[in-house]
């Protein structure tokens, strides 16, 4: 487990107190109760409880095989839980179809790239915007002053790729593709954004750019990040959930997770 420069992270009290003050009267953005899931009879998730407040930055950590991505896929509707319930802003969405979860405000990225190669950066973001509109089949030949085009340019600026608007996606670096994927997820104007290992494959030079982009996301947006790399995860987190063997093992603030020998044991594969 890599040591993290604590100067790059908010003080524990600042982020947590801001969330508490802003959300006392509001239901959690995400609430999981007793989530269970299995593949072919083999349990992958067991009794997972998770409550994420509005505006919170929650990071889910754990070694490979801990169940992080499976939990992520259950929340997003890729898989249906075998047990338990999922609530989004107070609404039970346990049985809601994946496309409907996107429509009510849940957006995600994937570990593997899902971009439109052969099109420009601007085209990709524009198509992502049109994909969540009622007129989503009117994808081509926008007018120069089209409202969605203006939004696409604004999103590109937010994720620091506005200088690449006319570049073919095939010519982007891996880090630039990751920034574009984040922009396409933001195109849905979500209330909950879920990022699946956003730092995977990034070079050391690309990581500060990703961290800056994530830090600048508005607090009106709730963020859940599944990550393996603590150097990326801890600086952005308000609360860290550590998973082991398909269950929640530890839930603490970043500074306490960083110093916790039980977390180190989990990452080293020892008995915590």
Secondary structure in CASP SS format (residue, H / E / C, confidence):
PFRMAT SS
TARGET T0000
AUTHOR 0000-0000-0000
METHOD secondary structure of the structure
MODEL  1
X C 1.00
X C 1.00
X C 1.00
X C 1.00
X C 1.00
X H 1.00
X H 1.00
X H 1.00
X C 1.00
X C 1.00
X C 1.00
X H 1.00
X H 1.00
X H 1.00
X H 1.00
X H 1.00
X H 1.00
X H 1.00
X H 1.00
X H 1.00
X H 1.00
X H 1.00
X H 1.00
X C 1.00
X C 1.00
X C 1.00
X C 1.00
X C 1.00
X C 1.00
X E 1.00
X E 1.00
X E 1.00
X E 1.00
X E 1.00
X E 1.00
X E 1.00
X E 1.00
X E 1.00
X E 1.00
X C 1.00
X C 1.00
X E 1.00
X E 1.00
X E 1.00
X E 1.00
X E 1.00
X E 1.00
X E 1.00
X E 1.00
X E 1.00
X E 1.00
X E 1.00
X C 1.00
X C 1.00
X C 1.00
X C 1.00
X E 1.00
X E 1.00
X E 1.00
X E 1.00
X E 1.00
X C 1.00
X C 1.00
X C 1.00
X C 1.00
X C 1.00
X C 1.00
X H 1.00
X H 1.00
X H 1.00
X H 1.00
X H 1.00
X H 1.00
X H 1.00
X H 1.00
X H 1.00
X C 1.00
X C 1.00
X C 1.00
X C 1.00
X C 1.00
X C 1.00
X E 1.00
X E 1.00
X E 1.00
X E 1.00
X E 1.00
X E 1.00
X C 1.00
X C 1.00
X E 1.00
X E 1.00
X C 1.00
X C 1.00
X C 1.00
X C 1.00
X C 1.00
X H 1.00
X H 1.00
X H 1.00
X H 1.00
X H 1.00
X H 1.00
X H 1.00
X C 1.00
X E 1.00
X E 1.00
X E 1.00
X C 1.00
X C 1.00
X C 1.00
X C 1.00
X C 1.00
X C 1.00
X C 1.00
X C 1.00
X C 1.00
X C 1.00
X C 1.00
X E 1.00
X H 1.00
X H 1.00
X H 1.00
X H 1.00
X H 1.00
X H 1.00
X H 1.00
X H 1.00
X H 1.00
X H 1.00
X H 1.00
X C 1.00
X C 1.00
X C 1.00
X C 1.00
X C 1.00
X C 1.00
X C 1.00
X C 1.00
X C 1.00
X C 1.00
X C 1.00
X C 1.00
X C 1.00
X C 1.00
X C 1.00
X H 1.00
X H 1.00
X H 1.00
X H 1.00
X H 1.00
X H 1.00
X H 1.00
X H 1.00
X H 1.00
X H 1.00
X H 1.00
X H 1.00
X C 1.00
X C 1.00
X C 1.00
X H 1.00
X H 1.00
X H 1.00
X C 1.00
X C 1.00
X C 1.00
X E 1.00
X H 1.00
X H 1.00
X H 1.00
X C 1.00
X C 1.00
X H 1.00
X H 1.00
X H 1.00
X H 1.00
X H 1.00
X H 1.00
X H 1.00
X H 1.00
X H 1.00
X H 1.00
X H 1.00
X H 1.00
X H 1.00
X C 1.00
X C 1.00
X C 1.00
X C 1.00
X C 1.00
X E 1.00
X E 1.00
X E 1.00
X E 1.00
X E 1.00
X C 1.00
X C 1.00
X C 1.00
X C 1.00
X C 1.00
X C 1.00
X C 1.00
X H 1.00
X H 1.00
X H 1.00
X H 1.00
X H 1.00
X H 1.00
X H 1.00
X H 1.00
X H 1.00
X H 1.00
X H 1.00
X H 1.00
X C 1.00
X C 1.00
X C 1.00
X C 1.00
X C 1.00
X C 1.00
X E 1.00
X E 1.00
X E 1.00
X E 1.00
X E 1.00
X C 1.00
X C 1.00
X C 1.00
X H 1.00
X H 1.00
X H 1.00
X H 1.00
X H 1.00
X H 1.00
X H 1.00
X C 1.00
X C 1.00
X E 1.00
X E 1.00
X E 1.00
X E 1.00
X E 1.00
X E 1.00
X C 1.00
X C 1.00
X E 1.00
X E 1.00
X E 1.00
X E 1.00
X E 1.00
X E 1.00
X C 1.00
X H 1.00
X H 1.00
X H 1.00
X H 1.00
X H 1.00
X H 1.00
X C 1.00
X H 1.00
X H 1.00
X H 1.00
X H 1.00
X H 1.00
X H 1.00
X H 1.00
X H 1.00
X C 1.00
X C 1.00
X C 1.00
X C 1.00
END
